[in-house]
């Protein structure tokens, strides 16, 4: 089983072929093909390649399956005795990606 560690959106993901991941928002629409060039590690059975920091010439191909937003997170600030209340909501945009090949 081939595994890879890729970096996108400032985060690292351990991926395998056929796996679906939820990554930070990427440009594109459903059905678009993506290529992740920032590969930090490749593992194929007992053979392991580690980059310093990235592996040159290696890439992970993927397909963008869906653009969506996560449920709303509410922040509420309150200071007692000063009539201060601050309520804000935030919905983080994310991209669903299916890994095609490692």
Secondary structure as the mmCIF struct_conf table of DSSP 4:
data_model
#
loop_
_struct_conf.conf_type_id
_struct_conf.id
_struct_conf.beg_label_comp_id
_struct_conf.beg_label_asym_id
_struct_conf.beg_label_seq_id
_struct_conf.end_label_comp_id
_struct_conf.end_label_asym_id
_struct_conf.end_label_seq_id
STRN STRN1 UNK A 2 UNK A 8
TURN_TY1_P TURN_TY1_P1 UNK A 9 UNK A 10
STRN STRN2 UNK A 11 UNK A 16
TURN_TY1_P TURN_TY1_P2 UNK A 17 UNK A 18
STRN STRN3 UNK A 20 UNK A 24
BEND BEND1 UNK A 27 UNK A 28
TURN_TY1_P TURN_TY1_P3 UNK A 30 UNK A 31
STRN STRN4 UNK A 33 UNK A 36
STRN STRN5 UNK A 39 UNK A 44
TURN_TY1_P TURN_TY1_P4 UNK A 45 UNK A 46
STRN STRN6 UNK A 47 UNK A 50
BEND BEND2 UNK A 52 UNK A 54
TURN_TY1_P TURN_TY1_P5 UNK A 56 UNK A 57
STRN STRN7 UNK A 60 UNK A 69
HELX_LH_PP_P HELX_LH_PP_P1 UNK A 70 UNK A 72
STRN STRN8 UNK A 73 UNK A 79
TURN_TY1_P TURN_TY1_P6 UNK A 80 UNK A 83
STRN STRN9 UNK A 84 UNK A 90
STRN STRN10 UNK A 93 UNK A 101
#
